[in-house]
Structure formats: structure tokens, C-alpha cells
Amino acid sequence: MDAEKTQLTRLEDVIEKYLPPNELLKVKRILFGAETPVLNIAEKVYNLARERNFELRAFRFPCPKEQLRPARLVRVGVIQNKICRPTSDPIVEQRQSLHNRIGEILNVAMMCGVNVCCFQECWTMPFAFCTRERKPWCEFAECAENGPTTLFLKNLAAKYNMVIVSPILEREPNSDVIWNTAVVISNHGQVLGKTRKNHIPRVGDFNESTYYMESTIGHPVFETEFGNIAVNICYGRHHPQNWMAYGLNGAEMVFNPSATVGELSEPLWSIEARNAAIANSYYTFAINRVGTEVFPNEFTSGDGQKAHRDFGHFYGSSYAAAPDGSRTPGLSRIHDGLLVVELDLNLGRQVKDHWGFRMTQRLDIYGKLFTEVSKPYYEPQIVRNFEEKKSKSKQ
């Protein structure tokens, strides 16, 4: 699209272009933490990715070996992509084109040895919640357990021996209520369960509460053959307590499938998932769609903007972060991509031992505070400056 021709491809490319080698190493250490070496992937796999017109990047998080515990190596993949058809095309054709696209990228993920793979938020559709139109967008919603997308992915999960996290727009069969949901499918092709979006934005064009509300099922963590995983959907990344809850429930890897645009959130993007990895001693994966999606009808959001037909540019830049604060370089801001990361789950405990964050967490005092704050008529713990008031009263 014309708008994307003016977009920066990747921040790291600019840094590498203009900094001398010695300074570049120092800047990367400050920006990204410990180096994440490139993971060895066969050249024929890179060639296949190029043929299919998506970026493939692969890195490894180093982890010291332990004397008593064997390494718990896992390869994780995250996929970012554009929609494949105009938003005015028939729904079945739009969804099928995305199934085909993800299918060919997932095939490359299998060749890379990926054990767990997660897609972007509501990956089977355009992110149409800006429009506030019920038709036709509600028709993209499907059953989490037996809908066409889950049936499609169950076969691939079993075929590739891969856990798949599939964020979709869900319609509950019995109530017809719609939710923003992530379905977790085991590497044997069975639905382990689902989780839902805990925090719903009401900012700018993000008019999502027109379609669905906040989750009522808490912070589930899914035990898989490759570790305990959780899914913090999109806007939940702005809430530190949300990230913390998944850690308290035993998550070792937390995915953040998102759909967010440049002017609104890009300065926050590289910070939040990385900060969560540090604070909670687990691995995080920030996943964002790419491209500019144009809708048939103009819309406004009551924020003073002129009527428009697109959300803005979804800037991709998907990345992974480790408990020690290191992070991978990001995927492109404008291209479809697959990021593959090899990691050792033992690093989580090693970082807990080193920094003592869990030991010093003081959940008891914060638990009491949260309980009190959630009550009506809570009085904040502010030490008042009565002397200043007295002196003013005497004047």
C-alpha cells in the first residue's frame, strides 16, 4: 500500500547503518541486553520463506548450564501478517485466504523445529472494531472448540507436533455472546482450553467494547509438553498486575498477541513485554499485525478526528524477551514475518535466584492494599500537610 512505502522498515536497521561497529555493540547491549546469537537454520528454509514472501529471523537466548537440572530447551515461533484480501470481500474468502497464509508460514515454522507457535490478535479477520458496525464483522466470530479455524489448526498441531495458540473472535454457541479469545491447541491436536482478553480499550479508534467485554475466566495457565504457557491479549500488556497474575499462576512463557498502531502505542511497544519478562522472571513474546487495513465505510470515534476509513499503520515489530532482560531484535514494521527463538526454561529460576524478585515481592502488603482500594469510599494513604494549611489560614 502507498502509505507503507513511507514507513521505516526496522529501527535496528537504522542503528546498524549509521553507528560504527564498536559503538554499535555498546548501543545494542544497552538497548537489548545480553546478545541473542543467531540460531542456525538451514539456508533452504530461509529460501522457502523468501519464496513465500515473508521474513524469517531466528535467535537463541543463552542460559548457563546447571549441575542438577538438564536443560529444558524449547523453540518458540511467533507470526505476524497482513490481511490477504480487501475488507469488502466475502467473509469466507477473507478467512480462507488467512488460513492459507498462516498454513504456509506454519509449515516453515515446523521446518525450524518450532514447538510452540502463537499468532497475532484476531488473526482470522481484519481488525474491524474501529468501525462500530455489527455487520458484517460479527460474522467472523466462531466457536472456540469446534469452529473452522480450530478444526484447521488441530490437524496442523498434530501433524507438526506443535502447540498452537490461536487468537480469534469467539462466539459462544449457547449464548451467542462474542469474546476476544485465544484457543490453546496441544501438540496432539486437542483443545487444551481457552483464555480471554482481560482488559478492553476505549481509546481512539479502539471501540472494542461495542463487540465484547472483559473476560470472566481469570488468568489460566496451560500445562503443555513444552512448558507452562499463558496468553495476555493485547491491551492487557498495559496492566502490570495482569502480567503478574500469569506469573503467580505458574507461567513460564507468556504471549501477547496484539493489534496496535504506530501513533498510539509504538513508544510503549518495546518496553512493556520486556519489562514484564524482567518483573515476573518468565519469557514474553510481543506479537503485532502489520499493514494498513481500509474499510468500506468511513467512521469516527468521537475524538475530534475527521471521518476516515483506516485504523492507521499496524507496525509489526514482534519480538521476544527473556527473564534476564535481554530481547531479540524485532521483525519488520511492514512485512509478514516468522520469529523463531530457542530458549531454556531453566533461566527463569536462575534469574529468580539472582535478583530475588519473587522472594522480595511482598504480596501480603499489596494484597491488603488492593482489597481496600477495591472497596467504595476508599481513603488513599496520604500524609497531609496541615502546617501549610494553618499558615495559609493565618494570612
WOTARA-V974545 format. One record per helix or strand. SS is the DSSP state (helix for helix, strand for strand). FROM is the first residue (numbers start at 1). TO is the last residue. If there is no record, write none. Layout:
ss: <SS/SS>
from: <FROM/FROM>
to: <TO/TO>
//
This chain:
ss: <helix/helix/helix/strand/helix/strand/strand/helix/strand/helix/helix/strand/helix/strand/strand/strand/strand/strand/helix/strand/strand/helix/helix/strand/strand/helix/strand/strand/strand/strand/strand/strand/helix/helix/helix>
from: <2/11/21/38/43/55/73/91/116/128/137/142/148/163/178/191/203/206/208/222/227/234/240/253/261/262/283/290/308/319/327/337/347/363/386>
to: <6/18/32/38/51/60/80/111/118/130/140/142/160/171/185/196/203/206/210/224/231/238/248/258/261/280/288/299/315/321/327/344/355/373/394>
//
